[in-house]
Amino acid sequence: MGYLHLVENDYPTTFSKAESLQVLNTYKSELTADEYETILHSLCSHALENIYLNEKDILLSIAQLRNEITLDEIVELAKAS
């Protein structure tokens, strides 16, 4: 299942680590243990800086881990929005 097409939707802003974790956990059953842990580490690192991943961020992370998109392409998407 590809995740990249899902990032075209609008997703609400998250305002806490708990909200970000809730979003990540909705995809947990679809992720390998390594994918989940990688995104969880990123989520926690960002939360230390009061940056909270929303659903779009998590979907982009999944897509990147599954080689659907590169980091450079993610940066270009961010610049365009």
N, C-alpha and C positions, 0 to 999 in steps of 0.2 A: 504494500500500500504506500503510495506516495503522499508526502505531507506538504510538499512545496505549494501545490495549488490551494491549500487551505489558508496560506498567509495572505491571500488577496482579500479575505474578509476583514471587517473591522472588529477589534477586540477591545474590551474595556481595560482601562489602566488598573494596575494592581497597586495597592498602597501598603502592603506588608509582606514579610517573608512568608507568613502563614497563608496568605492568599496565593502567592506564587507556588507554594508547595501543594496547595489544593489543586491548582491547575495541572501541575506536573503529575500528580497522583491520578488524574483522570486518564492519563496516557500510560501509566505504569504497566498495565497488563499487555500493552502493545510493544513495550521496550525490552531489550535484553537487559540483564543486570548491569553490564558495562555501560550501556547507553544511559540507563537511569542514573547510575552513580556519577557519570561524567556531567550530566546536566544538573544533578543535585549539587555537585561541587561548584559549578559555575553559578548556580542560583545563590548558594550560600556566600560565595565570594562577593558577588554583586550586592547582596543584602548588607554586608558589612559596610558598604559605602552608601547605604540607603537607596540603592537602585534595585527595583523589584521587577523581575521578569514577568511579562504578561503572556497570554496564550500565544500571541504571534512570535514572541521571542523564543518560547519553548518549541514551537513548531519549526522555526528556522534552525534551532539547535538540532532537532531530530533530523531534519532534511540535510544538514551539514554532515552529521555523523553517518548518514546513509549515502553520502556522496551525491545528493541531488542538487547541491548548490555549494559553491566555494565561499570562503570568507570574503574574498574580494567582491563577489556578487552580492553578498549580504550588505557590505559597506555601500555599494552602489544603490541598492534598494533603500537603505537608510538615507542616503543623500537625496534621493528622488522624492522622499516623502516629507 
